[in-house]
Amino acid sequence: MNKQKLEEKLDNLAVNKNFYSLNGNLLPDRVILYNSYDKWFVFYFDERGNRNEEQIFNFENEACQYIYNYFKKSENF
């Protein structure tokens, strides 16, 4: 799964676009997908600029699947 497919799947789950950022923009109160060289980072970026629950992946597919599973299991969106 890539970012485009992930966004489609999140739309199908009716996840509000204000709950995530898939392009690396560091917007507060969102789950962020951030790519740096050969690593993919997923974390919750809080209003104080802290990275919470950070996960690091080697492949885009793994990071996207993690985000999808996170929202699929969550009832907070």
Stockholm file with secondary structure:
# STOCKHOLM 1.0

chainA/1-77         MNKQKLEEKLDNLAVNKNFYSLNGNLLPDRVILYNSYDKWFVFYFDERGNRNEEQIFNFENEACQYIYNYFKKSENF
#=GR chainA/1-77 SS CCHHHHHHHHHHTTCCGGGEESSCCCCSSEEEEEEETTEEEEEEECTTSCEEEEEEESSHHHHHHHHHHHHHHCSCC
#=GC SS_cons        CCHHHHHHHHHHTTCCGGGEESSCCCCSSEEEEEEETTEEEEEEECTTSCEEEEEEESSHHHHHHHHHHHHHHCSCC
//
